[in-house]
Amino acid sequence: MLTPAATTLHDWLAPDSPAIGEAIQRASSSGYESWWHRCASVGFCTNPVQSTAYDPDLGRRVAVMIRCGNRRAAICPSCSDLYAADTWQLVHAGAQGGHHGMPETTGDRPQVFATLTAPSFGAVHTSNHRPGSADTVCHPAGNRKTYCPHGKPLWCNVAHSGDDPEVGQPLCPDCYDYTGHVLFNWHAPELWRRFTIALRRAVKAHLRRIGSDPDTVRVSFVKVAEYQRRAVVHYHTLIRLDPNDNDDTTPDRPEYGMSATELVAIVRQAVKRVHLASGDRTLRFGTQIDVQPLTDAGDTGKHGLARRVAAYLAKYTTKSVAEFGIAARRISTEAIGELDIPAHTRRILSTLAKLAALPGNAAMVGWLHTLGYRGHITTKSRRYSVTMTALRAARHHWRIHRTDQPELSGCQRDSRDQEAASELSDWRIDGAGHRNDGERLLVHTAALRAREHRYLARLDAREKSEASP
């Protein structure tokens, strides 16, 4: 039986923790080398699936580890780092082009980077910390100190740091619209769907007004969802106009009928038109919409901007509700009162449970662990860029030809690579995770070193690329 993981690396290194002794015992055991090789074969995944399979060459069963493949850094730093790297490749190929099957002209197409936020559901503590600038207070009192109907102050003269746990908490929980908050999280995927429809219609309408054929241009996008500190979802998206041909290899630069600056205005118009009726409420995106052109600034620094945007989006794919004290597994309504979570998070879960008890809302219970958000973290239009499946297949193919020893991945690889695993049979799952905190300590530190080496290698390659003429 595999034991549950410790909370943090600090727990493993605590004076009273048995993890160090267990790590020494594991490192001095007779089966350490084979165990370490299996750990390395899955990139030092901290929560691998432990399995066995029959190897006809050896005439016996062999132990095999399979990556967990979890994108959440709080669960598996190794797999989440790999997921973020794949996301970077996907976004960068769509923003700059020139690799992963995207044409060189992709970076010259009109593109905008937008952030669609939720509306305000009540005043919350904020952090105005900016590197190189003086911090400002959260909600200055000014000349008049006002109170809410519940007698609580509507000001806060504290300059919160970015990691202050007060950030995102309501100034008055009784005034905060928790029902609207939960409904926005629940219907955010539908609001996004309606936004993409409204955007495509707005682009076609603009092309008709200027006398262009609306069928010559299509809208492509990639979107990443992020939880704000107030525990409500907002979207970061990169939107691009493409020629509406079949093979996406038009040699000459087509006329799109608009610049990236004009596309910014169209995106803002489309966001304002999106709404959704939910009972007696009308849900919309918030008014704080940030839309910036990506290509109108000229060629100078454009490629560097594409790299930064790709890194920005990839960073958010590894985040989860763990920062709100919630584990990435389903929870029941009865467990809400027993969770060790902030009061704001508990009120969100309680409101979600109350709404789920109403007729037609029973499905909400299954999304308590995501605070009511039921959408994907990352989505893209069909032809925006390369797919995650293609990136994983290419990486697996590279590893096979580099090591001549096929690695067994969590998805049992693409069908074109099944020959490498066809010799193993009679697969059996024994459990998930490592046996004790000593093994987790060894794997965690190895994964940390591997990530640092990859980061330094990428940094070195980038510096050499920038230095070359």
C-alpha positions, 0 to 999 in steps of 0.5 A: 500500500502506497502512503500519501505524500507529505505536504511540502519539502519543508515537512520532509526536512523537518527535524522530527521527519523520518524522510531523511532516514528513509531516503538513506535507507532507500539509497543504500538498498540493493534495488536502488539502481533499478528504482532510480532508473525507473524514476528517471524514465518518467522525468522524476514524476512525484506521483507516478502510476506503479504498474507491472507488465510481462516481459517475454524477453526476460520471461518474468514480470517487470516493474514499470512507472507511468507518468501521472501527467498532471498539469498542477504544480501543487501535485506534480512539479515535474509533469506540470513543468512539462505541460507548461513547456508544451503550452509554450511551444503551442502558443509560441508557434501560433504567435511567431510561426516558423516551427511546428508546422506553422508558416513563417508568415504567421508572426506578420498576421494581425494579433491581439492579446486580451484579458477578459475579467469577471465583473465586480461582486464586491470590494476586496483587498488588493495588492498594488505592488509593482517592481520598481515603484512605491506601493499604494494602499489597498482602499484609501479612506480619503476625506470621508470614512464610509461604512457598509450597511453591516457597519464594516469599514469600506477602506483599508490603508494597508499596502498589501504585498503580493503574497498577503493572504488578505488579498482577494478577501472581501472587505465585507463578506456580507455585502459580497455577491457570492451568488453572482460570483458562483454563477459567473464561474459556472457559466464562464465557459458559455460566456467564452463560447458566445464571445468567440461567436460574437467576435467572428460575427464582428470581424465579418461585419467589419469586412463587409463594411469596407467592401472585403469578402468576409469569407477570406479571413478566419479567427484563430485563438488560444485561451488560458483560464486563471483564478484571480485572488478573489477565486473567480475565473478570468481568461487570457487569450491570444487572438489572430486573423488567418487567411481562410484557405485550406492548407495555410501555406499562402506564399504572399501576404494576404490582405486581412482588411484590418490591422491589429489596432482595429482588431483591438476595437473589434474585440472590445465591441464583441466583449460588450455584446456578450451576455447570458441570462441566468434566472433573474440575473444577466451575466457579463464579462467585467469592464476591466478588459485589457486588449493589446495589439501584438504586431503593430509595433513593427518588427523590432522586438516582435519575436521577443514579445511572442516569447514573453506572451507564450511564457505568460500563458504557459505559467498559468496552466500549472496553477490550480485551486490549491492556493485556496486550500482545496485539493484537486479531487472531488469533495462532498457538501458534507466536507465543506465545514471540515476543510481547512480553508479561508472563510472566503473560500468556504462561503463560495463552496457553501453558496455553490452547495445551496445553488446545487440543491435547487432544481436543475442545478444538481450537476454543480455538486460535482464541481465543488473542487474547482469552485464551480468552474467546469471548463478547460484550463487551456483551449484553442481553435482547431487551426491555431497551432500544433496540438498537444498530442503532436508535441507529445508524440514528437517528444516520445519519438525523439526519446526513442531514437536518442536512447534506443530504450522506449519510455512508457508514457501515461497515455501509452503513446500514439498509435504509430509508436505502439511497436515499442510497447507491443512486447510487454503484455498483461499490464497491471496497476499496483497503485500510485505515488511513491512508498514513503517520504524518503522516496518522495524526497529523493525524487523531488530534489532530483526533479528540482535539479532537472528543472534547474538544468533545463532552465539554464540550458534554455537561458544559455541557448537564448543568449547564444541565439541573441548574440549571433549575427 
